[in-house]
Amino acid sequence: MELIPASGGIFEVTVNGALIYSKKDTGKFPKNQEIIDSMDAMK
C-alpha cells in the first residue's frame, strides 16, 4: 500500500495500476466495504 498525497480533495484507490474507486467520479467518500467489494471483484 502506498499513500500519495495530493490536493483538491481527490481520493482515488488503485490496485495494481487499475482504478477501483474515485471520489472525483462518485462525489462521495467510499465506505470500507465498497473498496473491499471492488477488490474482490478483481479476483
VENMONOR-V133796 format. One record per residue. SS is DSSP state (alpha for helix, beta for strand, coil for the rest). PHI is phi as a letter, one per 30 degrees, with the letter a starting at -180 (999 if undefined). OMEGA is omega in degrees with one decimal (* if undefined). Layout:
BEGIN
ss	phi	omega
SS	PHI	OMEGA
SS	PHI	OMEGA
END
This chain:
BEGIN
ss	phi	omega
coil	999	177.7
coil	b	176.4
coil	c	-179.5
coil	c	-179.4
coil	d	176.8
coil	a	177.3
coil	b	176.8
coil	j	176.4
coil	i	178.9
coil	d	177.8
coil	b	179.6
beta	b	177.2
beta	c	175.6
beta	b	176.1
beta	b	-178.5
coil	h	177.3
coil	i	-179.7
beta	c	177.9
beta	d	179.0
beta	c	176.7
beta	a	177.2
beta	b	175.3
alpha	d	178.0
alpha	d	-178.9
alpha	d	-174.7
alpha	c	-178.6
coil	i	179.4
coil	b	176.9
coil	d	-175.4
coil	d	169.1
coil	d	-178.7
alpha	e	-176.7
alpha	d	178.2
alpha	d	179.1
alpha	d	179.5
alpha	e	179.3
alpha	d	178.7
alpha	d	178.3
alpha	d	178.7
alpha	d	-179.0
alpha	d	-179.3
coil	d	-175.9
coil	d	*
END
